[in-house]
Amino acid sequence: MSFFQRPHYQSEATRFIAQLKHQKPSLDAEQQAGRKLLWDKNVDARIWQEYRAGEVPQKPYVYQTNPDAEA
């Protein structure tokens, strides 16, 4: 046992989450479904490569006037 470890200590947040998971056992599955819906996407590498190829390089300071351009 570590010298600094508090035996059997759980923070208030940890107890809250454990209680919530106990009350609603389907919570983990719902979280995974939400993550899959919003974040876990199949990415088409070819389309992403075409997108990157079409980008225009940006000047370091976008609002700086171009002294070489004719008025």
Summary of the structure (lengths in Angstrom):
residues: 71
radius of gyration: 26.0
end to end distance: 75.3
largest distance: 75.3
contacts: 83
relative contact order: 0.05
helix: 46%
strand: 0%
